[in-house]
Amino acid sequence: MNAAASACAHSGTSWDGIDWIAVQRRVKGLQARIVKAVQDGRHNKARALQWLLTHSFSGKALAVKRVSENKGKNTPGVDKVT
């Protein structure tokens, strides 16, 4: 899988058009593979999987969704700005 190709959404993809169940499934699968690699002592494999997760479209989209849709999104940060 080419991370550069998978990190970008298709030009016709909208926020509402994303299949969030498939995105969550992909992220959960990568996270499970990372845990298994660490448990097996395969740290280089875990590092490669972490890179893949952080550079994938699914990982980025789910991270943005979690941050933008949580109940704390309307609370001010350390700079007192919402």
C-alpha positions in Angstrom: 0.0 0.0 0.0 1.3 3.4 -0.9 0.9 5.7 2.0 1.0 8.8 -0.2 -1.9 7.6 -2.2 -3.9 6.4 0.8 -3.4 9.6 2.8 -5.4 11.7 0.3 -9.1 11.6 -0.2 -10.5 11.4 -3.6 -11.3 14.8 -5.0 -15.0 14.1 -4.9 -15.1 12.9 -1.3 -17.0 15.0 1.1 -17.0 14.8 4.9 -20.5 13.3 4.9 -19.5 10.9 2.1 -16.8 9.1 4.2 -17.7 5.6 5.3 -16.9 6.0 9.0 -17.5 2.4 9.9 -14.9 1.3 7.3 -12.5 4.0 8.6 -12.9 2.9 12.2 -12.4 -0.7 11.1 -9.1 0.1 9.3 -7.8 2.2 12.2 -8.7 -0.5 14.8 -7.1 -3.2 12.6 -3.9 -1.2 12.4 -3.9 -0.5 16.1 -4.4 -4.2 16.8 -1.5 -5.1 14.5 0.7 -2.5 16.4 -0.2 -4.1 19.7 0.6 -7.6 18.5 3.9 -6.5 17.0 5.0 -4.9 20.3 3.9 -8.0 22.2 5.9 -10.2 19.9 9.0 -7.9 20.3 8.9 -6.8 16.7 9.6 -3.1 17.4 10.7 -2.2 13.9 7.4 -3.6 12.6 5.5 -1.7 15.2 7.2 1.5 14.2 6.4 0.9 10.5 2.8 0.3 11.4 2.7 3.4 13.5 4.0 5.4 10.5 1.4 3.8 8.3 -1.4 4.7 10.7 -0.3 8.3 11.2 0.1 8.9 7.4 -3.1 7.1 6.3 -6.3 9.0 5.3 -8.3 6.8 7.7 -6.1 7.7 10.7 -6.1 11.4 9.9 -9.8 11.6 9.2 -10.7 9.7 12.4 -8.4 11.9 14.5 -10.1 15.1 13.1 -13.5 13.6 13.7 -12.7 12.7 17.3 -11.3 16.2 18.1 -14.0 18.2 16.2 -17.0 16.2 17.5 -16.2 15.9 21.2 -18.0 17.8 23.9 -14.9 19.8 24.8 -14.7 21.5 21.4 -16.4 24.6 22.6 -14.3 25.1 25.8 -11.4 27.5 25.7 -7.9 26.2 25.6 -4.8 27.4 27.6 -4.9 30.6 25.5 -8.5 31.2 26.6 -9.7 31.2 23.0 -12.4 28.8 21.8 
